[in-house]
Amino acid sequence: MSYITRAEGSVNLAGSLPKVIKQSRPNYNVLHALPLPLKIYPLPPLIPHNPLSVLYFACTYLYQLIVPLSSHRKTKLRAYFSPETRSVHVTDQNAARAFWESGFFGKGNLSRSKPSWFDRELRRKGVVVGETSEDVTRKRREERREFKKERARKERETIDSALKEEMTHVDSPLEQFTDASKNIEDQPETSGISKNTDDLITSSGPSFDSPKPADAVSSARDNTPIPNSGSREHYAEVETDQDVSIENQEHLQLTFEEAFFLVYGLGILEVENTEGTETITTNSLLTLFRMNSYFPSHTASNLRSDDPFLMSYVVYHHFRSLGWVVRSGVKFAVDYLLYNRGPVFSHAEFAVIILPSYYHPYWRESADRATDVTQREIKSWWWLHCVNRVQSQVRKSLVLVYVEVPPPQMTTAEACIDNQSQTDISQLLKSYQVREMIVRRWIPNRSRD
C-alpha cells in the first residue's frame, strides 16, 4: 500500500506494488485565484436603478463596519535570513505553497521556478503519473533539437540532389556521348549497378517522400524511451519488502525585495535571524538587506542613497502596487519581468531595466561628485542595442525605469537603525521617484507607418 502526506512532505512505500496516483491537469484559474496571499472582501456591485442592489450594498457595507473582517492570517508566516545565499528561506511547506500560489513569490531551491522537487521524486519512484514543468521543458527542448537536426539533414539532401541533377544536364559533344554509351554496353552487367543514369540517380539520390520535420520529430519522440513513465516494469524496481521514505528536501527562496514586500508591504511575514532565536524588526531588516546588497557586504555607516536594494525595491514595490506579477529577469539580461497574471498563464509582457537618475542639485555641487554620478549614469549605445534586440527576439517590450535618487541626508542609516515606527520607511520610500519609458526597435519593414 502507499499513502501520501503532503502536509508533512513525506511518502512511505511498503508492502505490495505501489498504487498509481494519476495527476490531472491543474486548474490554474482556481489554484491561483488570489493575486496576493491575503483574503479580500469586496463590496457587491452597486446598481442605482435597482432597489435590491442598493439594499444589498448597504447591508454589506454596514455589516463590514460593525464586524470588521481581517484580510491577514491570525499568525504570521515565518522565514529566516541566510547570509550565505543572500536570500530568505521559507521552510514551512504550507507557507511556501501559499506564497507561490498567491502571487508567485520566490522559487524552489531545487527547481527552476515552482517548487516541484517533491513531485519529481514521486514520479521517479512511480507513485505519481504526471509531468512537472521541468519535464515539459525538457521534452520541448528535445523536440526542438530533433527538429533542427531534421531540418539540417533535409537542407543537405536538397543541395546534394540539386548538384546531381545539374551534373546530369551538362551539355557534352555527341561523340563523347556515343563512346560512353558503347563502353557501358560492352561492360558486363553487375548486380547493384544501374546502366541508366536516371536509375543511378534514383538509387543513390535522396527520397523526396521522406517525412516532414514535424513528423520526424514526433516519430523520434514516440520511439525515445521516456524515463519515469510509471509503467509496470518501473514499479518492479521498488522493493516490496522494504520501506522507501521520501522527505521533502526543498524550501522556498525569497529575494530581498520579495521578503521585504511581504514584511513591510503586506505584513504577513516575519523574518528571523540565522539561528532562529530572534525576529528581526522591519527597520533592522531594511538595514540588513541594504548592507547585504553589496558584495562584499558594507557596514551601516557606508550605506548610500543609491543602494542596490533600495533601487530595486522601489521599482519592485511600484509595479507590485500596480497589480503586476514581478519576477527576476536575469535570464533575459534585465532586472525584472512583468507578468499580467503569472508565469503559468502567459509569457511576460514587459522587461524592466533599472537606471539611476541624479537630478537633485546636491549631486552637482562639486566636480568629484558630478564625475562620480556621471560614471554611474552613463550607458553605451551598444549595450542598449544588445538588450533591446534580445527583448525583441523574445517578443517583450523593454521598459527603462529611471529612479531619481535623493540626497543622502534624506536616507541616513540612523533613521532605519533605530527601532522606530514604519512611518520612517514610508517617508524614505516617498523620497524616491520613478519614471518609465518604453523602448522599441524601429524596423523599416515593420514600422513604415
HELIX and SHEET records of a PDB file:
HELIX    1   1 TYR A   28  LEU A   31  1                                   4    
HELIX    2   2 PRO A   51  ILE A   66  1                                  16    
HELIX    3   3 GLN A   93  GLU A  101  1                                   9    
HELIX    4   4 TRP A  117  LYS A  125  1                                   9    
HELIX    5   5 SER A  133  THR A  168  1                                  36    
HELIX    6   6 LEU A  174  ASP A  186  1                                  13    
HELIX    7   7 THR A  197  SER A  204  1                                   8    
HELIX    8   8 PRO A  213  ASN A  223  1                                  11    
HELIX    9   9 ARG A  232  TYR A  235  1                                   4    
HELIX   10  10 PHE A  256  PHE A  260  1                                   5    
HELIX   11  11 PHE A  261  LEU A  266  3                                   6    
HELIX   12  12 THR A  282  ASN A  292  1                                  11    
HELIX   13  13 ALA A  300  ASN A  302  5                                   3    
HELIX   14  14 PRO A  308  SER A  321  1                                  14    
HELIX   15  15 VAL A  330  PHE A  332  5                                   3    
HELIX   16  16 PRO A  361  ARG A  364  5                                   4    
HELIX   17  17 ALA A  367  GLU A  377  1                                  11    
HELIX   18  18 TRP A  381  GLN A  393  1                                  13    
HELIX   19  19 PRO A  408  THR A  411  5                                   4    
HELIX   20  20 GLU A  414  ILE A  417  1                                   4    
HELIX   21  21 THR A  423  LYS A  430  1                                   8    
SHEET    1   A 3 SER A   2  THR A   5  0                                        
SHEET    2   A 3 SER A  10  LEU A  13 -1                                        
SHEET    3   A 3 VAL A 244  GLU A 247 -1                                        
SHEET    1   B 2 ILE A  21  LYS A  22  0                                        
SHEET    2   B 2 VAL A 128  VAL A 129  1                                        
SHEET    1   C 5 LYS A 107  GLY A 108  0                                        
SHEET    2   C 5 LEU A 252  LEU A 254 -1                                        
SHEET    3   C 5 SER A  87  VAL A  90 -1                                        
SHEET    4   C 5 LEU A  77  SER A  82 -1                                        
SHEET    5   C 5 LEU A 269  GLU A 272  1                                        
SHEET    1   D 5 VAL A 325  SER A 328  0                                        
SHEET    2   D 5 TYR A 336  TYR A 339 -1                                        
SHEET    3   D 5 PHE A 350  SER A 357 -1                                        
SHEET    4   D 5 SER A 397  GLU A 404  1                                        
SHEET    5   D 5 GLN A 433  VAL A 439 -1                                        
END                                                                             
